[in-house]
Every structure is written in structure tokens, then in C-alpha cells.
Amino acid sequence: MHRTSRTPDSPGKKMLSEQVYAHLRGAIMRGEYAPGQALKPQDLAKKMDVSLAVVREALVRVVGEGLADRLPNRGFAVPAFSDRRWQEIAEARRTIEPVLLRMSIERGDLDWEARVRAAHHRLAGTPVYLPGDGEHYSEAWSESHRLFHRALVEGCGNPVLLETFDRLWTASELTRRWSTRRNPDRDGVEEHRRLEEAALARDADAAADALARHLTLTAAGLEP
């Protein structure tokens, strides 16, 4: 990356900001920055050879996704592992998502069933890890994972509730990465298979229970 003297709204500055944002987001997701570690704009600007304005714009986006905090008089930092928000988000998901799944099972049509089946097939066939990436999710698997869970609940047909699901999913993405690294022996493949089977069997109780257990195990991976 190279420093730019373009105007603040120039295409060149926006492109640089996008590149810095993608780099920061990926680095945080891969664990290159530890929970609670400071993200110093000056150091990042020097490392990436861009202006402070570009770095700050990228950091604001990362903060908006819940992947960093803006601390009063202390700049930016990766959220702390012990932050209570993670358990609050987990509680919100355990409260809302099983309800949405029940609604989807009640309201979903054959097209919904086909989307769930296709999303699970894609998830099951996507490598969780890629050679050289170590313990970090592949981006392809992460997206397949999101699409499967989204397909499960989108049969509810309520865009306001689905927007809530999307916000909570984004807010909990970082904790999924942390939880997986702390619980590497968890059988996510089996958990997802049970979810698909119960949903397509229209067994609302079994599906809601399976989803609640799935979310609980993720939250448990964050406990001290």
C-alpha cells in the first residue's frame, strides 16, 4: 500500500480504506491480534504505508462490526475475551433463533426445504480449514456456515426478525472463532446434520432443542 494525497472522498482513498479494512478484519479473525490488544492507528499507518485518515476510517468500520472497540482517550483495541457482551449476545441468540426456527418449520414451504438442504450440502462439502491456514476457519466455510444458519430461519418470513438475526450473527462472528480454538474436539458436523434432519422432518421441538444446544456449546467455549 502507498500513501495518498488525494482528496478525502477520492476513489483512491476509498480503495485504500477498503484494503486496510479487509486486512484488519482478516487479521483479527485469524487471531493475529489477541483479545484486548491495542490497535494503534499510527503503527498501522506506518506498517501499511497509508495515511492516518485511511486507517481511522477502516478502524471505524471494524468497530461497527463489533471486531474492535473504540476506547475513550485510549484509541482502539480488540475486544477483551472476558467482555460480558459475548454472553449477552449468546443469550440473545439462544432466545431468538430457536423461535425463528420454529416459525420457519411452521411456515416454510418446499422452496424453504430445498434451500436448507442445499445450504447444508454446501456446508458439509466445504473444507473447514485450508492447507497453511492452521486452526483458522476458511472464509469459504465461514460463509457456508452463515448461509446454512440463515436458511434454517428465513422460512419465518419476517424481515424484521431476520434483520435481527443478521445483526446478532455479525456481532458473534469473532466469538465463534475464539470458541472453536478453545474447543477443537467439538463435532460441529454432527450438530449441523441433526439440525438439518430435525428441520426437514418438521420436528419443531427437536430442531429448537438442537439449535439451543448448538448455541450453548459455542457460548461455553468462551467461559474462563
C-alpha positions in Angstrom: 0.0 0.0 0.0 1.1 3.6 -0.7 0.3 6.8 1.0 -2.1 9.1 -0.9 -2.6 12.8 -1.0 -5.9 12.5 -2.8 -9.0 14.3 -1.6 -10.8 12.7 1.3 -13.6 11.3 -0.9 -11.5 10.3 -3.8 -11.8 6.8 -5.3 -8.1 6.2 -4.4 -8.7 6.9 -0.7 -11.8 4.7 -0.7 -9.9 1.8 -2.3 -7.0 2.1 0.3 -9.5 2.2 3.1 -11.2 -0.9 1.8 -7.8 -2.7 1.6 -6.9 -1.7 5.1 -10.3 -2.7 6.4 -10.0 -6.1 4.8 -6.5 -6.6 6.2 -7.6 -5.6 9.7 -10.7 -7.7 9.7 -8.8 -10.7 8.4 -6.0 -10.3 10.9 -8.4 -10.0 13.9 -10.4 -13.0 12.7 -7.2 -15.1 12.3 -6.1 -14.3 15.8 -3.1 -12.2 14.8 -4.3 -9.6 17.3 -5.0 -11.1 20.8 -8.2 -10.3 22.7 -7.7 -6.9 24.4 -4.7 -5.9 22.2 -4.4 -2.3 21.2 -4.8 -1.3 17.6 -2.7 1.8 17.3 -3.5 3.9 14.2 0.0 5.4 14.0 1.6 2.0 14.0 -0.9 0.5 11.5 -0.5 3.5 9.2 3.3 3.0 9.2 3.1 -0.7 8.7 0.7 -0.5 5.8 2.2 2.7 4.4 -1.1 4.7 4.3 -2.3 7.8 5.9 -3.8 8.0 9.4 -7.1 9.1 7.9 -7.3 5.9 5.9 -6.5 3.8 8.9 -9.1 5.5 11.1 -11.8 5.1 8.5 -11.0 1.4 8.3 -11.0 1.1 12.1 -14.4 2.7 12.4 -15.8 0.0 10.1 -14.2 -2.7 12.2 -15.7 -1.2 15.3 -19.1 -1.1 13.6 -18.8 -4.9 13.1 -18.0 -5.5 16.8 -14.5 -6.7 16.0 -12.8 -3.8 17.8 -13.7 -1.2 20.5 -13.1 2.5 20.5 -11.8 3.3 24.0 -12.1 6.8 25.5 -8.7 8.5 25.3 -7.1 5.2 24.6 -7.7 4.6 20.9 -8.8 1.3 19.5 -8.4 -2.3 20.7 -9.6 -5.8 20.0 -12.5 -6.6 22.4 -11.5 -8.3 25.6 -12.2 -12.1 25.9 -13.9 -11.5 29.3 -16.2 -8.8 28.0 -19.7 -9.6 29.2 -21.2 -8.7 25.9 -20.3 -12.1 24.4 -22.5 -13.9 26.9 -25.3 -11.3 26.4 -25.1 -11.9 22.6 -25.1 -15.6 23.2 -28.2 -15.3 25.4 -30.0 -13.2 22.8 -29.2 -15.8 20.1 -30.4 -18.7 22.3 -33.6 -16.7 22.9 -34.4 -15.6 19.4 -33.1 -18.2 17.0 -34.9 -21.3 18.2 -38.1 -19.2 18.0 -37.3 -18.2 14.4 -36.6 -21.9 13.6 -40.0 -23.0 15.0 -41.6 -20.3 12.8 -39.7 -21.5 9.8 -40.8 -25.1 10.3 -44.4 -23.9 10.7 -44.4 -21.5 7.7 -41.7 -22.8 5.4 -42.7 -24.2 2.0 -41.0 -26.7 -0.3 -38.6 -24.0 -1.5 -37.5 -23.4 2.0 -36.8 -27.1 2.5 -34.8 -27.1 -0.7 -32.7 -24.1 0.4 -32.0 -25.7 3.8 -31.0 -29.0 2.1 -28.8 -27.2 -0.4 -27.2 -25.0 2.2 -26.3 -28.0 4.4 -24.9 -29.8 1.4 -22.7 -26.9 0.6 -21.6 -26.6 4.3 -20.8 -30.3 4.6 -18.8 -30.2 1.4 -16.7 -27.1 2.2 -13.4 -27.6 3.9 -13.3 -26.1 7.4 -9.6 -25.4 7.1 -7.3 -24.9 4.2 -3.6 -26.0 4.0 -1.4 -23.4 5.5 -4.2 -21.7 7.5 -3.7 -23.8 10.6 -6.5 -23.5 13.1 -8.3 -20.7 11.3 -11.6 -21.2 9.5 -11.5 -20.8 5.8 -13.5 -17.9 4.5 -15.5 -20.2 2.3 -16.5 -22.4 5.2 -17.4 -19.4 7.3 -19.8 -18.1 4.6 -21.3 -21.6 4.1 -21.9 -21.8 7.8 -23.7 -18.4 7.8 -25.8 -19.4 4.8 -26.9 -22.6 6.5 -28.0 -21.0 9.7 -29.7 -18.2 7.7 -31.5 -20.8 5.6 -32.8 -22.5 8.7 -34.6 -19.4 10.0 -35.5 -17.5 6.8 -38.6 -19.6 6.4 -40.2 -17.5 9.2 -40.9 -14.9 6.5 -40.4 -11.9 8.9 -37.8 -9.5 7.5 -37.6 -7.6 10.8 -36.7 -10.7 12.8 -34.3 -11.8 10.0 -32.5 -8.4 10.3 -32.1 -9.1 14.0 -30.6 -12.5 13.2 -28.2 -10.9 10.8 -27.0 -8.3 13.3 -26.5 -10.9 16.0 -24.7 -13.2 13.6 -22.2 -10.4 12.7 -21.8 -9.4 16.3 -20.9 -13.0 17.3 -18.6 -13.9 14.4 -15.4 -13.2 16.4 -16.6 -15.3 19.4 -17.2 -18.3 17.1 -13.6 -18.2 16.1 -12.4 -18.0 19.7 -14.8 -20.7 20.8 -13.6 -23.1 18.1 -10.0 -22.7 19.0 -10.8 -23.4 22.7 -12.9 -26.5 21.9 -11.2 -28.2 18.9 -12.8 -31.6 19.6 -16.4 -30.4 19.1 -18.3 -32.3 16.5 -19.8 -29.4 14.5 -20.5 -31.7 11.5 -22.8 -33.9 13.6 -24.5 -30.9 15.2 -25.3 -29.4 11.8 -26.6 -32.7 10.5 -29.0 -33.1 13.4 -30.2 -29.5 12.8 -30.9 -30.2 9.1 -32.6 -33.5 9.8 -34.9 -32.2 12.5 -35.8 -29.1 10.5 -36.7 -31.1 7.4 -38.6 -33.6 9.4 -40.7 -30.7 10.7 -39.9 -31.7 14.2 -40.0 -28.2 15.8 -39.2 -29.4 19.3 -36.2 -31.4 18.3 -34.9 -28.7 15.9 -35.3 -25.9 18.5 -33.5 -28.1 21.2 -30.7 -29.0 18.8 -30.2 -25.3 17.9 -30.2 -24.2 21.5 -27.6 -26.9 22.4 -25.5 -25.8 19.4 -25.5 -22.2 20.5 -24.9 -23.2 24.2 -21.8 -25.1 23.2 -20.4 -22.1 21.4 -21.0 -19.9 24.4 -19.5 -22.5 26.7 -16.3 -22.3 24.7 -15.9 -18.6 25.9 -16.1 -19.3 29.6 -12.9 -19.0 31.7 
